[in-house]
Amino acid sequence: MPDGSGLNIELLRRVARMTGDEFQFFARPWKRCQEETRGGRMDGMIGGADAPDRRSYTVLPSLADGSVNTEKAIYHDHASVYIRVGSGVSWDGKELFNPRGIVVAQRGYYVAEILQQRGQRVLDTVKSVEDGLRMVVAGMADVAVLQGRAAEELVHDDPRFRGKIELARQPYVDLPLFLHISRKTYDRDPKRIEAIWNAIPVVRASPEFRKLEHEARRED
């Protein structure tokens, strides 16, 4: 949130109290979060998906076989399909029928890579879901695939988009999102980082935190 609050922040503050750590949080555009973590200026980044390129400079909680441990995700999110009314685009949960072949996605988000892997031409210059929806309304593309509930709220409530964009019933992809730790930071003290990751599902499962999540959904 603009005031620096939010469920992920609160989750990590509770994790820090459990492990005896102290986190400092810095708000950055998502692309910059990645670059500063890659360059070692930040120890990690909050809420990223398990994208192949991020494995080169960050570490994720993993299982014995090396696969990512989704139980230690900070939370689970989804990317949804937003279609300009009358465009002829459709999404049935498996195939995106998109005659113009251009899809809007947010800059630096893994969903853009997924779209490209599935043969879509991606326009990933937008920094916010609002900008993405505006591009669809303006006819620069007929469809956008955007992550998070903010876009859903705009389509439902904002007169600029209401009745002009429809939200497909099936999400495009579900994504567990993690606390990524830079390789340099992990290598300095892996036991400390593992303890932080181990505390995440404990806090998420606590009645106090579940109550916070429930209240946040009710406010939405």
Backbone as CSV, one residue per row, in Angstrom:
resi,resn,N_x,N_y,N_z,CA_x,CA_y,CA_z,C_x,C_y,C_z
1,MET,0.846,-1.184,0.000,0.000,0.000,0.000,0.885,1.239,0.000
2,PRO,0.310,2.412,-0.384,1.125,3.640,-0.416,1.786,3.999,0.913
3,ASP,1.173,3.594,2.021,1.743,3.927,3.328,2.791,2.921,3.788
4,GLY,3.138,1.953,2.930,4.152,0.977,3.285,3.623,-0.261,3.983
5,SER,2.320,-0.347,4.164,1.732,-1.526,4.796,1.391,-2.566,3.727
6,GLY,0.894,-3.706,4.160,0.523,-4.760,3.228,0.752,-6.124,3.844
7,LEU,0.075,-7.131,3.315,0.157,-8.465,3.901,1.561,-9.055,3.801
8,ASN,2.232,-8.862,2.667,3.586,-9.414,2.538,4.548,-8.771,3.520
9,ILE,4.410,-7.459,3.672,5.269,-6.746,4.620,4.995,-7.228,6.039
10,GLU,3.723,-7.341,6.372,3.362,-7.806,7.721,3.835,-9.235,7.944
11,LEU,3.717,-10.068,6.935,4.203,-11.445,7.042,5.683,-11.468,7.384
12,LEU,6.474,-10.695,6.659,7.922,-10.722,6.883,8.302,-10.063,8.207
13,ARG,7.555,-9.086,8.650,7.815,-8.516,9.970,7.597,-9.565,11.060
14,ARG,6.575,-10.376,10.912,6.316,-11.430,11.884,7.379,-12.527,11.795
15,VAL,7.823,-12.827,10.580,8.924,-13.775,10.407,10.173,-13.264,11.111
16,ALA,10.458,-11.970,10.960,11.651,-11.387,11.576,11.601,-11.493,13.094
17,ARG,10.419,-11.277,13.656,10.293,-11.401,15.116,10.540,-12.844,15.549
18,MET,10.150,-13.791,14.729,10.327,-15.200,15.063,11.793,-15.623,14.971
19,THR,12.500,-15.092,13.975,13.874,-15.534,13.721,14.931,-14.626,14.344
20,GLY,14.505,-13.454,14.854,15.464,-12.518,15.415,16.152,-11.659,14.377
21,ASP,15.582,-11.592,13.184,16.149,-10.758,12.124,15.481,-9.394,12.116
22,GLU,15.997,-8.532,11.267,15.376,-7.235,11.035,15.465,-6.937,9.543
23,PHE,14.313,-6.673,8.932,14.277,-6.374,7.502,14.125,-4.872,7.284
24,GLN,14.778,-4.387,6.264,14.547,-3.036,5.773,13.888,-3.156,4.404
25,PHE,12.787,-2.434,4.219,12.017,-2.537,2.993,12.196,-1.275,2.153
26,PHE,12.387,-1.466,0.860,12.549,-0.356,-0.071,11.600,-0.575,-1.249
27,ALA,10.748,0.399,-1.521,9.810,0.303,-2.636,10.526,0.665,-3.934
28,ARG,10.410,-0.215,-4.934,11.029,-0.013,-6.229,10.087,-0.526,-7.319
29,PRO,10.172,0.031,-8.543,9.505,-0.631,-9.668,10.049,-2.048,-9.803
30,TRP,9.208,-2.976,-10.277,9.576,-4.383,-10.253,10.852,-4.670,-11.043
31,LYS,11.001,-4.046,-12.203,12.215,-4.269,-13.002,13.452,-3.832,-12.217
32,ARG,13.348,-2.724,-11.496,14.487,-2.246,-10.718,14.761,-3.171,-9.538
33,CYS,13.713,-3.728,-8.938,13.919,-4.711,-7.863,14.840,-5.832,-8.341
34,GLN,14.558,-6.316,-9.545,15.352,-7.413,-10.079,16.802,-6.989,-10.352
35,GLU,16.960,-5.820,-10.936,18.303,-5.368,-11.277,19.150,-5.105,-10.030
36,GLU,18.533,-4.524,-8.995,19.292,-4.232,-7.777,19.620,-5.509,-7.011
37,THR,18.760,-6.510,-7.096,19.072,-7.801,-6.489,20.166,-8.507,-7.281
38,ARG,20.064,-8.452,-8.594,21.087,-9.045,-9.454,22.463,-8.413,-9.203
39,GLY,22.473,-7.095,-9.030,23.728,-6.382,-8.838,24.258,-6.390,-7.423
40,GLY,23.514,-6.988,-6.485,23.974,-7.078,-5.109,23.710,-5.850,-4.271
41,ARG,22.966,-4.892,-4.799,22.634,-3.701,-4.005,21.518,-3.989,-3.007
42,MET,20.721,-5.016,-3.284,19.690,-5.476,-2.372,19.916,-6.942,-2.070
43,ASP,19.521,-7.367,-0.867,19.693,-8.762,-0.469,18.633,-9.679,-1.061
44,GLY,17.515,-9.109,-1.475,16.466,-9.949,-2.023,15.311,-9.121,-2.535
45,MET,14.299,-9.814,-3.036,13.112,-9.141,-3.544,11.883,-9.955,-3.159
46,ILE,10.798,-9.251,-2.956,9.582,-9.850,-2.401,8.574,-10.129,-3.508
47,GLY,8.083,-11.362,-3.551,6.927,-11.658,-4.389,7.228,-11.962,-5.832
48,GLY,8.358,-12.612,-6.125,8.674,-12.984,-7.497,8.343,-14.439,-7.768
49,ALA,7.984,-14.719,-9.019,7.751,-16.098,-9.425,9.080,-16.802,-9.684
50,ASP,9.017,-18.121,-9.819,10.215,-18.926,-10.084,10.488,-18.912,-11.580
51,ALA,11.123,-17.847,-12.060,11.467,-17.719,-13.471,12.894,-18.198,-13.703
52,PRO,13.154,-18.874,-14.822,14.492,-19.436,-15.066,15.614,-18.420,-14.968
53,ASP,15.430,-17.211,-15.501,16.525,-16.239,-15.482,16.849,-15.777,-14.072
54,ARG,15.867,-15.803,-13.177,16.103,-15.356,-11.804,16.921,-16.367,-11.016
55,ARG,16.920,-17.619,-11.465,17.728,-18.651,-10.804,19.223,-18.350,-10.919
56,SER,19.618,-17.527,-11.906,21.033,-17.240,-12.113,21.590,-16.308,-11.047
57,TYR,20.731,-15.537,-10.383,21.233,-14.578,-9.402,20.503,-14.613,-8.065
58,THR,19.470,-15.457,-7.932,18.802,-15.603,-6.642,18.677,-17.076,-6.275
59,VAL,18.391,-17.300,-4.998,18.136,-18.642,-4.479,16.716,-18.665,-3.936
60,LEU,16.037,-19.801,-4.135,14.688,-20.003,-3.631,14.668,-21.179,-2.660
61,PRO,13.682,-21.232,-1.772,13.566,-22.415,-0.905,13.319,-23.647,-1.774
62,SER,14.045,-24.709,-1.512,13.968,-25.878,-2.387,13.794,-27.159,-1.596
63,LEU,13.341,-28.182,-2.303,13.218,-29.526,-1.768,14.519,-30.290,-2.004
64,ALA,14.580,-31.500,-1.482,15.813,-32.288,-1.588,16.201,-32.580,-3.032
65,ASP,15.200,-32.662,-3.928,15.496,-32.962,-5.331,15.850,-31.722,-6.138
66,GLY,15.892,-30.551,-5.474,16.264,-29.320,-6.150,15.104,-28.513,-6.677
67,SER,13.902,-29.088,-6.661,12.729,-28.338,-7.119,12.313,-27.320,-6.063
68,VAL,11.624,-26.287,-6.491,11.243,-25.231,-5.573,10.189,-25.735,-4.588
69,ASN,10.280,-25.270,-3.347,9.339,-25.680,-2.296,8.207,-24.657,-2.220
70,THR,7.085,-24.977,-2.843,5.972,-24.027,-2.903,5.303,-23.809,-1.546
71,GLU,5.536,-24.728,-0.595,4.967,-24.526,0.744,5.587,-23.322,1.438
72,LYS,6.763,-22.895,0.964,7.441,-21.752,1.562,7.271,-20.481,0.736
73,ALA,6.301,-20.500,-0.173,5.956,-19.291,-0.914,5.367,-18.259,0.043
74,ILE,5.566,-16.994,-0.278,4.946,-15.930,0.513,3.436,-15.940,0.309
75,TYR,3.015,-16.102,-0.923,1.590,-16.228,-1.225,1.444,-16.754,-2.649
76,HIS,0.208,-17.032,-3.046,-0.091,-17.492,-4.388,-0.947,-16.441,-5.092
77,ASP,-0.576,-16.140,-6.311,-1.293,-15.143,-7.094,-1.666,-15.754,-8.441
78,HIS,-2.348,-14.995,-9.267,-2.684,-15.456,-10.601,-2.649,-14.288,-11.566
79,ALA,-2.424,-14.607,-12.828,-2.520,-13.625,-13.903,-3.805,-13.905,-14.669
80,SER,-4.581,-12.869,-14.895,-5.879,-13.020,-15.547,-5.865,-12.423,-16.945
81,VAL,-6.852,-12.817,-17.720,-6.965,-12.393,-19.119,-8.044,-11.323,-19.228
82,TYR,-7.666,-10.164,-19.776,-8.566,-9.025,-19.927,-8.760,-8.751,-21.415
83,ILE,-10.000,-8.852,-21.873,-10.315,-8.843,-23.299,-11.156,-7.616,-23.646
84,ARG,-10.768,-6.917,-24.715,-11.565,-5.777,-25.181,-12.876,-6.299,-25.749
85,VAL,-13.977,-5.754,-25.266,-15.300,-6.204,-25.684,-15.452,-6.025,-27.194
86,GLY,-15.915,-7.094,-27.855,-16.126,-7.052,-29.293,-14.907,-7.372,-30.124
87,SER,-13.808,-7.735,-29.492,-12.558,-7.968,-30.220,-12.480,-9.343,-30.868
88,GLY,-13.265,-10.284,-30.395,-13.188,-11.642,-30.912,-12.174,-12.518,-30.215
89,VAL,-11.479,-11.982,-29.221,-10.509,-12.760,-28.449,-11.259,-13.675,-27.480
90,SER,-10.728,-14.868,-27.273,-11.317,-15.775,-26.291,-10.224,-16.567,-25.590
91,TRP,-10.526,-16.997,-24.373,-9.622,-17.824,-23.565,-10.464,-18.849,-22.823
92,ASP,-10.208,-20.131,-23.091,-11.002,-21.196,-22.482,-10.258,-21.924,-21.373
93,GLY,-9.136,-21.358,-20.938,-8.329,-21.998,-19.914,-7.184,-22.807,-20.485
94,LYS,-7.215,-23.034,-21.814,-6.155,-23.796,-22.473,-5.592,-23.067,-23.684
95,GLU,-6.459,-22.478,-24.484,-6.025,-21.833,-25.721,-6.477,-20.376,-25.743
96,LEU,-5.523,-19.491,-26.022,-5.838,-18.073,-26.183,-5.998,-17.804,-27.670
97,PHE,-7.251,-17.599,-28.100,-7.531,-17.262,-29.484,-7.456,-15.754,-29.616
98,ASN,-6.447,-15.282,-30.323,-6.119,-13.856,-30.358,-5.715,-13.488,-31.788
99,PRO,-6.691,-13.144,-32.638,-6.407,-12.943,-34.063,-5.274,-11.958,-34.348
100,ARG,-5.167,-10.878,-33.594,-4.102,-9.906,-33.861,-2.748,-10.374,-33.323
101,GLY,-2.780,-11.281,-32.376,-1.541,-11.884,-31.897,-0.703,-11.023,-30.979
102,ILE,-1.229,-9.925,-30.469,-0.478,-9.037,-29.575,-1.124,-9.074,-28.197
103,VAL,-0.322,-9.271,-27.170,-0.816,-9.322,-25.793,-0.031,-8.328,-24.947
104,VAL,-0.745,-7.544,-24.159,-0.109,-6.603,-23.238,0.226,-7.337,-21.938
105,ALA,1.438,-7.126,-21.427,1.842,-7.673,-20.127,2.730,-6.656,-19.437
106,GLN,2.868,-6.799,-18.138,3.674,-5.847,-17.366,5.160,-6.111,-17.548
107,ARG,5.897,-5.028,-17.559,7.337,-5.094,-17.780,8.027,-5.879,-16.655
108,GLY,8.852,-6.843,-17.046,9.637,-7.592,-16.080,8.897,-8.731,-15.401
109,TYR,7.638,-8.971,-15.773,6.863,-10.026,-15.125,7.045,-11.351,-15.873
110,TYR,7.104,-12.422,-15.118,7.350,-13.746,-15.700,6.255,-14.147,-16.675
111,VAL,5.049,-13.654,-16.462,3.953,-14.036,-17.355,4.250,-13.624,-18.793
112,ALA,5.036,-12.550,-18.985,5.405,-12.148,-20.347,6.232,-13.248,-21.020
113,GLU,7.135,-13.866,-20.269,7.934,-14.962,-20.817,7.062,-16.166,-21.140
114,ILE,6.093,-16.450,-20.269,5.190,-17.580,-20.509,4.396,-17.354,-21.790
115,LEU,3.899,-16.140,-21.977,3.153,-15.814,-23.195,4.017,-16.014,-24.437
116,GLN,5.253,-15.556,-24.385,6.151,-15.703,-25.529,6.430,-17.173,-25.819
117,GLN,6.611,-17.957,-24.763,6.857,-19.386,-24.946,5.667,-20.073,-25.612
118,ARG,4.481,-19.510,-25.425,3.261,-20.094,-26.004,2.898,-19.451,-27.340
119,GLY,3.833,-18.711,-27.906,3.658,-18.211,-29.263,2.986,-16.873,-29.419
120,GLN,2.785,-16.141,-28.337,2.160,-14.827,-28.413,3.211,-13.737,-28.604
121,ARG,2.840,-12.684,-29.306,3.689,-11.495,-29.393,3.331,-10.590,-28.217
122,VAL,4.316,-10.256,-27.420,4.059,-9.572,-26.152,4.512,-8.121,-26.226
123,LEU,3.629,-7.245,-25.799,3.944,-5.828,-25.645,4.090,-5.591,-24.145
124,ASP,5.335,-5.592,-23.652,5.560,-5.560,-22.197,6.249,-4.264,-21.768
125,THR,5.731,-3.158,-22.263,6.308,-1.852,-21.924,5.593,-1.186,-20.753
126,VAL,4.464,-1.726,-20.308,3.674,-1.060,-19.270,4.225,-1.386,-17.887
127,LYS,4.142,-0.406,-16.983,4.634,-0.584,-15.622,3.516,-0.904,-14.638
128,SER,2.264,-0.665,-15.017,1.155,-0.871,-14.082,-0.008,-1.537,-14.798
129,VAL,-0.883,-2.159,-14.020,-2.070,-2.785,-14.608,-2.985,-1.725,-15.215
130,GLU,-3.032,-0.551,-14.627,-3.864,0.526,-15.172,-3.405,0.899,-16.577
131,ASP,-2.093,1.041,-16.765,-1.562,1.347,-18.094,-1.902,0.235,-19.078
132,GLY,-1.816,-1.010,-18.632,-2.147,-2.129,-19.505,-3.591,-2.103,-19.959
133,LEU,-4.496,-1.821,-19.037,-5.912,-1.748,-19.395,-6.186,-0.582,-20.331
134,ARG,-5.499,0.530,-20.121,-5.675,1.682,-21.006,-5.262,1.349,-22.433
135,MET,-4.201,0.584,-22.588,-3.734,0.204,-23.918,-4.766,-0.671,-24.625
136,VAL,-5.418,-1.534,-23.866,-6.445,-2.385,-24.456,-7.650,-1.553,-24.881
137,VAL,-8.101,-0.650,-24.028,-9.230,0.209,-24.367,-8.913,1.061,-25.590
138,ALA,-7.661,1.514,-25.682,-7.246,2.364,-26.806,-7.082,1.579,-28.101
139,GLY,-7.158,0.255,-28.036,-7.055,-0.559,-29.234,-5.646,-0.890,-29.656
140,MET,-4.648,-0.621,-28.802,-3.275,-0.972,-29.146,-3.070,-2.488,-29.117
141,ALA,-3.935,-3.169,-28.383,-3.997,-4.630,-28.362,-5.421,-4.984,-27.959
142,ASP,-5.806,-6.216,-28.239,-7.160,-6.644,-27.891,-7.232,-7.362,-26.555
143,VAL,-6.068,-7.693,-25.992,-6.062,-8.498,-24.776,-4.827,-8.161,-23.937
144,ALA,-4.995,-8.227,-22.639,-3.891,-8.075,-21.700,-3.936,-9.233,-20.718
145,VAL,-2.769,-9.683,-20.299,-2.664,-10.690,-19.234,-1.922,-10.013,-18.093
146,LEU,-2.645,-9.762,-17.007,-2.141,-8.930,-15.914,-2.271,-9.666,-14.592
147,GLN,-1.333,-9.404,-13.712,-1.241,-10.136,-12.450,-1.849,-9.335,-11.314
148,GLY,-2.575,-10.036,-10.422,-3.073,-9.413,-9.198,-4.521,-8.966,-9.281
149,ARG,-5.042,-8.601,-8.116,-6.460,-8.237,-8.027,-6.738,-6.793,-8.394
150,ALA,-5.697,-5.955,-8.453,-5.917,-4.538,-8.744,-6.585,-4.345,-10.100
151,ALA,-6.162,-5.125,-11.102,-6.760,-5.008,-12.431,-8.226,-5.434,-12.403
152,GLU,-8.540,-6.477,-11.652,-9.928,-6.924,-11.527,-10.801,-5.820,-10.948
153,GLU,-10.293,-5.142,-9.943,-11.053,-4.063,-9.309,-11.280,-2.902,-10.267
154,LEU,-10.257,-2.567,-11.064,-10.394,-1.473,-12.027,-11.447,-1.802,-13.084
155,VAL,-11.426,-3.019,-13.599,-12.394,-3.418,-14.619,-13.812,-3.406,-14.066
156,HIS,-13.933,-3.747,-12.812,-15.258,-3.802,-12.182,-15.779,-2.423,-11.787
157,ASP,-14.879,-1.544,-11.321,-15.318,-0.301,-10.690,-15.044,0.969,-11.491
158,ASP,-14.030,0.978,-12.328,-13.596,2.211,-12.981,-14.392,2.437,-14.269
159,PRO,-15.065,3.594,-14.411,-15.870,3.846,-15.620,-15.062,3.877,-16.910
160,ARG,-13.753,4.084,-16.825,-12.923,4.051,-18.032,-12.862,2.655,-18.640
161,PHE,-13.073,1.634,-17.804,-12.905,0.253,-18.252,-14.191,-0.563,-18.165
162,ARG,-15.084,-0.185,-17.260,-16.310,-0.961,-17.048,-17.143,-1.003,-18.326
163,GLY,-17.478,-2.205,-18.761,-18.258,-2.388,-19.971,-17.437,-2.382,-21.246
164,LYS,-16.161,-2.043,-21.144,-15.284,-2.007,-22.317,-14.291,-3.163,-22.323
165,ILE,-14.016,-3.681,-21.143,-13.100,-4.813,-20.990,-13.797,-5.880,-20.167
166,GLU,-13.680,-7.115,-20.608,-14.239,-8.220,-19.831,-13.126,-9.093,-19.290
167,LEU,-13.356,-9.616,-18.105,-12.406,-10.505,-17.436,-12.777,-11.942,-17.763
168,ALA,-11.843,-12.666,-18.367,-12.096,-14.077,-18.678,-12.308,-14.873,-17.396
169,ARG,-13.123,-15.888,-17.474,-13.482,-16.645,-16.277,-12.313,-17.451,-15.740
170,GLN,-11.468,-17.969,-16.628,-10.334,-18.790,-16.209,-9.072,-17.927,-16.135
171,PRO,-8.302,-18.009,-15.050,-7.007,-17.300,-15.026,-6.067,-17.875,-16.069
172,TYR,-5.107,-17.071,-16.492,-4.141,-17.540,-17.486,-3.123,-18.472,-16.847
173,VAL,-2.665,-18.121,-15.645,-1.690,-18.957,-14.945,-1.749,-18.636,-13.463
174,ASP,-1.584,-19.666,-12.641,-1.470,-19.493,-11.192,0.007,-19.532,-10.828
175,LEU,0.408,-18.633,-9.929,1.827,-18.472,-9.627,2.081,-18.434,-8.122
176,PRO,2.870,-19.387,-7.590,3.389,-19.208,-6.229,4.495,-18.161,-6.276
177,LEU,4.481,-17.243,-5.332,5.437,-16.134,-5.321,6.280,-16.202,-4.054
178,PHE,7.564,-15.855,-4.182,8.548,-16.170,-3.150,9.315,-14.940,-2.675
179,LEU,10.001,-15.144,-1.560,11.055,-14.233,-1.133,12.339,-14.721,-1.789
180,HIS,12.745,-14.026,-2.859,13.995,-14.359,-3.543,15.167,-13.750,-2.776
181,ILE,16.208,-14.522,-2.561,17.413,-14.038,-1.890,18.577,-14.084,-2.878
182,SER,19.347,-12.999,-2.932,20.489,-12.978,-3.848,21.473,-14.078,-3.479
183,ARG,22.166,-14.598,-4.473,23.113,-15.689,-4.230,24.226,-15.247,-3.280
184,LYS,24.673,-14.006,-3.405,25.733,-13.517,-2.522,25.268,-13.515,-1.071
185,THR,24.061,-13.041,-0.828,23.540,-12.991,0.540,23.334,-14.400,1.088
186,TYR,22.777,-15.287,0.264,22.555,-16.668,0.707,23.871,-17.341,1.078
187,ASP,24.876,-17.171,0.241,26.162,-17.841,0.470,26.860,-17.342,1.734
188,ARG,26.574,-16.098,2.142,27.191,-15.579,3.371,26.689,-16.293,4.611
189,ASP,25.403,-16.685,4.609,24.837,-17.314,5.806,23.614,-18.145,5.421
190,PRO,23.819,-19.289,4.785,22.671,-20.084,4.322,21.748,-20.546,5.444
191,LYS,22.292,-20.828,6.619,21.433,-21.283,7.719,20.450,-20.195,8.129
192,ARG,20.909,-18.963,8.123,20.041,-17.848,8.475,18.897,-17.711,7.462
193,ILE,19.218,-17.810,6.184,18.205,-17.672,5.147,17.218,-18.837,5.206
194,GLU,17.732,-20.043,5.424,16.842,-21.202,5.525,15.879,-21.046,6.699
195,ALA,16.365,-20.475,7.794,15.501,-20.244,8.956,14.380,-19.256,8.618
196,ILE,14.701,-18.233,7.835,13.689,-17.259,7.410,12.637,-17.941,6.547
197,TRP,13.090,-18.720,5.556,12.143,-19.430,4.703,11.293,-20.415,5.506
198,ASN,11.911,-21.095,6.476,11.161,-22.065,7.286,10.077,-21.394,8.111
199,ALA,10.315,-20.141,8.494,9.339,-19.430,9.323,8.140,-18.938,8.517
200,ILE,8.290,-18.782,7.221,7.207,-18.220,6.395,5.931,-19.054,6.474
201,PRO,5.960,-20.378,6.236,4.707,-21.134,6.331,4.146,-21.206,7.742
202,VAL,5.015,-21.109,8.743,4.536,-21.108,10.131,3.695,-19.863,10.394
203,VAL,4.200,-18.703,9.957,3.453,-17.459,10.145,2.177,-17.471,9.309
204,ARG,2.275,-17.936,8.068,1.094,-17.954,7.201,-0.025,-18.810,7.775
205,ALA,0.344,-19.880,8.486,-0.655,-20.805,9.035,-1.198,-20.362,10.381
206,SER,-0.616,-19.318,10.968,-1.054,-18.893,12.301,-2.449,-18.267,12.252
207,PRO,-3.262,-18.490,13.279,-4.611,-17.903,13.295,-4.593,-16.380,13.165
208,GLU,-3.593,-15.738,13.763,-3.539,-14.268,13.719,-3.340,-13.780,12.283
209,PHE,-2.451,-14.429,11.548,-2.203,-13.978,10.181,-3.362,-14.351,9.259
210,ARG,-3.948,-15.503,9.473,-5.107,-15.883,8.674,-6.255,-14.896,8.862
211,LYS,-6.382,-14.370,10.059,-7.404,-13.363,10.309,-7.122,-12.095,9.502
212,LEU,-5.855,-11.702,9.451,-5.481,-10.533,8.645,-5.814,-10.755,7.170
213,GLU,-5.510,-11.953,6.658,-5.817,-12.262,5.256,-7.319,-12.207,5.002
214,HIS,-8.085,-12.757,5.915,-9.542,-12.760,5.770,-10.083,-11.335,5.753
215,GLU,-9.577,-10.494,6.635,-10.043,-9.115,6.685,-9.658,-8.354,5.415
216,ALA,-8.476,-8.645,4.865,-8.037,-7.981,3.634,-8.945,-8.364,2.470
217,ARG,-9.307,-9.641,2.383,-10.205,-10.082,1.302,-11.577,-9.433,1.458
218,ARG,-12.046,-9.309,2.679,-13.361,-8.714,2.925,-13.368,-7.247,2.501
219,GLU,-12.250,-6.536,2.744,-12.158,-5.141,2.339,-12.159,-4.998,0.818
220,ASP,-11.539,-5.998,0.109,-11.523,-5.961,-1.344,-12.927,-6.110,-1.903
